[in-house]
């Protein structure tokens, strides 16, 4: 029985027991951002603001006490090996990150790192006030998500410096620069994986981020996320270029831009990146990324390549428990692209961890509804249809899942409707 999923059918969204607690930081998404220049006289205003150390935040933007990350490099405090939440557009938003922190029990841990979605530094500088408000919503976070890294992208050093300064004042623990996104709209701006083709610009952007991330107390660390290369493996040329810039951490998606995510990740190449790191920038943390299916799988990959940490992407879909010390969603119940890993191997991987407790179908559905309410609360100006990619992941691997998914795709256009559909499903299977 799903006793804790019972509530009055006429209960409003504001009253629902699944609705997440309201964060005082939500105001950050809707407040005007003083100090960020408009298009007119843009360059001179940027330089003037940076030179004067202008305050980028409006007084009405509420960010609870700035974290002491401004006086430390948190990367040096992490346990090894550690795990990281991959920055994924329209996935690792404020709502899902909050659930991951809650159900994976983040607070107080030093073996996990949270990433935001990537945010356009150019937009933080040049967008209309309304556009800036929406971008700021991508930077909402809670202390329970720490350590948390804000990921930015830009090919304009001045914009990167300005955005890094903003993230410093917002209290983030670190800043990451996206140099791996293969999306064509991002590449047309000279950003993402396109930066692999312009290493000189990449170095200028890293230097700019470091300038913006500095403070009187030391500032926050700057890291980079990239790929093995663009059309082919460029580990021997591209990676040394980045390492000479001494980023605090370097995340390697073990595929080229040409590969996208269509071929298995080549973790053996990350072992070579580790060797280059040891020779060129010993303090840089190396994080492997690509096809990480479980904690046990991450441990196996890290043991083989010698990296400091593993970043988890698509395995998080429908699975905010991924980083929990003992709770697991069985891999065979997740809709994962496994690039040829057969069902028997997945079942063996599930059984390789001792002492774990599996998350029930009922709990997965309860958290899915909670996720829906939290998304609507924190991100009301985003299309609720974004949630449907999550429904496909939560609702998988149990009897009746296909029928429930179909109803959610058709009727799940608001948290209230999702709640009703789930309650109807539970009532049907319990009769």
N, C-alpha and C positions, 0 to 999 in steps of 0.2 A: 504493500500500500504506500501511497505517496502522501502521508498525512500532512507534511509541512508544505504541500502544494495546494492546500485548500484555502479558499478565501471567498468572500461574497461575490457572486457573479456581477453585481452592479458596482463593485468597488472601483473607484477612480484610480487613474495612474498615480496621482499624488498620494493615495492612501495604500497602495499595494505594498504588501510586506516584502516583495522582492525588489522594490525600488532601492537603489544604492543610496548611501548617505550623501547628502549634498556637500560639496567641497567649497570652502570659502575661496579657493583659487579660481573657481569658475568665472569670477568677475574679470579675470585677466583676459578672457576671450572677447568681452564686450566693452571693455574700457577703451577710451581713446588713448593712443600711444603718443605722448608728447616727445618731441625731440627727434623723431624719425622724419627725415626730409621728404618733401614732395618732389615732383619731377623738375620744377623750376629751380635753377641754380643748384641742381642736385649735387654735383661733384664738390663744389666749394662748401656747401653746407655739411656734407659728410666729413670733409677734412677738418672743417672748423669744429664740428661736434666732437670728433675724435681728439683733436688737439686740446680742446678745453675740458675734456673728460665729462661731457654733458651727460646729465641723467636721462636715460632713455625711457624711464617708466613714468607713467602718469601717477600722481599720488593716490588715485583710486584703484590702481592695480594692486591686489592683495597677494603677496607671497609671504608666507609665514617665515619667521626668522631665517635669514640666509644661512645656508649650511656652511660648516667649517671647511668645505672643500676649497674655499678660496685661499686656504693656507696649506693645502696638502695635495699631493698627487695620489689620488685614491688607487690608481693602478698598482702602485707599489705596496699597497696594504692588502691586496686580494690574496686569498688562498689559491694554491695551484693543485690541480687544474681547476679552472672556473668555467662557468657557462654564461652565455649572453643571449638576450632577446634580440632577434634581428629586427632592424627597422624595415617595416613593410607598409607601403602606402595603403590607406584605408583598411588596415588590419590592426597594427599596433597603435591604435589611437588611444586617447585618454581613457575611454571606457574599458577597452580590453586590457590595457596595461594595469589598470586598477584591479581588475579581476585576477590577472596573473599574480600580482603582488599579494593579493588576499589568499588565493587558493594554493599558491606555491609557497606561502609563508616566507615572504622576502624579508620582513623587518628583522634587523639584527644579524643578517647573514653577510659573509664576506666572500662568498663563492659564486655569486650571481651578479650580473650587470644588466640594467634595463636601458633600452634605446628608444627614443621617440621615432615617429615617422620622420621621413626627411622633409625639411622645410626650406622653401626658396628664400635665400638671403636677399636676392634681388627684389622679391615681393615685399619683404620686411622694410625695404628702403623705398620702393617706387610705387607700391600698390595704393589704391584709393583707401580712405579710412575704413570702408566696409571690408575691403580685401584684407587689410592688415588685421582686422578683428578676427576674421576666419583663420588666418595663418597663426595668430596668437593662440587660438584654440588647440592647435597641434602641440603647443608648448605647455599646456596645463598638466600638472603632475601633483602627486602627493608625496609626503616624506616617506611613506611606506614603500615607495618605489625605488628608493636609493640603494646603491648609487645609480644615478640616471644620467645618461649622455644625450645631449641634443644633437641630432644630425642635421647638417646644413649642406646646401649645394649652391655653387655659383662659380662662374669663371671670371668674375670681376673682383680683384683683390680688395678694393675699397668697400664693396658691399659685404664681402666676407668679414672684413675687420669690424664693420659696424654691427653685423648680426652676431658675431662672437661676443662683442661688448654687451649686447642685449642679453644674451644667454648667461653671461657672467653675472649680470645684475639680477637676473631671474633666479639665480641660485643653483644652476645646474652643476653637476659634479665634473662634467667634461664636455668637450665639443668634438664631434666627429665630422669629417668631410667626406661626402659621397663622391667617389671616383669609380663607381662600378655599375650604376644603373644603366640598363640597356635601352630604356624607353626612348623612342625616336624624338619625342617632343622635348625631352631633357637634353638629348645629344645635340639638337639643333641650337641649343643655347651654349654649346661648348662645354657642357657639364656632364656629370655622371661618367660613364665609361669613355666618352669622347676625350676626356682629359688624359687618357693613356696615350693619345696621339699628340698631345701638346705638353710634354713634361716640363718645359720651362714655365708655362702658365700654372701648372699644378704646383710647382715649387713656390711661385709667387703667392698663390692662394693659401698654401700652408703657412707661409711666413706671415701673411696678413691675419689669418686666424689666430696665430700665436700672439701677435700684437694686441688684437682685440681681447684676448683671454687673459691678459696680464692685469694685475692689480697691485696695490701697495703691499698686500699681504702675500703676494706670490702669484696669484691667479689660478686658473684651472688648466688641466692638460688637454692637448689637442691630438686627436688620433685620425686615422684614415681608413676607409673601407674601399677595397678595389678588387680587381680580378687578376687572373694569371697573365692576361694580355688582351689585345683587341681581336685581331683575326687569327692570331696564333700565339703560342706560348712565348711570352717575353719576360720570363722570370729573371733571366740573366742580365737584362738591361733595365726594365721598368722598375723592378723591386729595389735594386741598389739605388736608383735615383730617389725613391721615396725614403729609403733608410738613411740616406745622407742628410735628409731634413730632420732626422731624429724625432719622429712622432712618438708620443707616449705609448701608442698601441697601433698595430697594423692588422686589419682584418682582411683575410684573403678568401674570396669566393673562388673555390678551386675549379673554375671554368673560365674560358675566354668569353669575350663579349659575343663572338660568333656562336659559341656553344649555347648561349642563353641558359636554359635549364633542361635542355633536351638530351644531354648525355650524362653519364655518371660523373660526379665530382672526383677530381684527381687529387686525392689527399696525399699521394706520394710526392707531389710537387711542393706541398707545404713543408715537407721535411727539408727540401732544398732552401726554401725561404728561411727556415730556422737557421740553417747553416750561414746564410748570408747575413742574417740578423746578428749572429754571434760574432761575425767578423767586422761588421760595419756600425752597428748600433746596439750594443749589448743590453741596454736598459729598455729597449722597445719590446712590448709584449706582442706576441704573435698569436692571432686568433684564427682558427680554421673555420670555414663555413661551406656548407653544401651537403645535402642528403643526410643530415643527422636525424636519426629516427627516434632515439631514446637516450636516456642518461647512460645506459650501459653501452650503447652504440658510440656515444660521444667519448666515453672513457677508452674504448678500444681504439678509436681513431687517433686520439691524443697520445696514447701509449706508443702507437706505431710511428707517428710523425714528430713527436717531441714539442708540439706547440704548447703554449701556456693555457689556452682556453678554446672552447668551441662555441660557435654562434648557431642558434637554432632558429629556423625559419618556418617552413610549411608544416612541420610537425606540431606547431603550436595551434593550428586551426582546430577549434573545438576542444582544446585541451589546455585550459589555464592551470592545470595541475602538473604540467610537464616537469617543473623544477621541484616539486614537493619531495621531501626526504623519503617518504614511503608510499604515497598514493600514486597510482598509475591508471591511465586509460589503456587497456590492452591494444597493442598495435593493430591487431587483426580487426579491431572495431573502428579504426580511424581510416578516413579516405586519404591515403597517402600515395603520392607517386613514388614508386620504389625502384624504378629503372632496372627491372629484371630480377629483383629480390623476390623469390617465390614465397608462397604462403607458409610452407613448412619452416623456412628460415625465419620468417617473422614470428611464428609461434615459438620457436626455439629462443629467439631474442627476448620475447616476453617472459619466458621462464628462467632467463639467465640471472635475474635479480632475486635475491632471497629476502624474505620478510616484507614484501610489498603487499599493499591492499588495493584491490581494484575498485575504481569509482563505478558506482551503480548507474544504470540507465536513468533511474529516477533523479539522482543527483545531477547528472549531466543535463537533463531537461530543466531542472530547477535553476541551474546556473545559466542556462541559455536564456531563460525568461528574465532573470536578473540582469543579464548582459543587455537585453533589449531595453529594459527600463533605464539602465545607466546610460546607454547610447543616446536615448531620446532626451535625457536630462542634461548631459554634458555637451552634446553636439546637436542642438535642436535645428540648426540651419543646414545640416548635412542630410542628404537623402537617406531616409530610413531603409531604402532598398539595399544600401550598403551592407546591412545586417544579413542579407540572404546568403552571402557567401559563407557566413558563420553557421547558418542553419544547416547547410549541406554537410558541414563537418561535425556538428554536435549530434545530428540525427543520422546515425550510420551504425550498421553492425548489429541491429537487434530486430526481432520480428515486428513487422509493421512500419519499419523505418521509411521505406519508400513511399508508403501512403501518407505518413506524417509529413515528410518532406514536400510532397506534392501540395498538401493543404497549406503548408507554411509559405510556399512559393506563390500560391494563389491568393491567400487570405492574410498572410502575416505582414500587414502594412502599418502596424502600430504595435506598441507593447501590449496594449489591452487585448488586441486581437490575437497576438501570439499566445498570450496567457490563456485565452479561451480555447484556442485550438489544442494546446497542450493538455489542459484539464479534460477536454472531451476525449482525447486519445487515452489518457490514464483511466478515465471512467470506462471506456470501451474494453480495454485489456483486463480490467479487474472484474468485469461482469462474466 
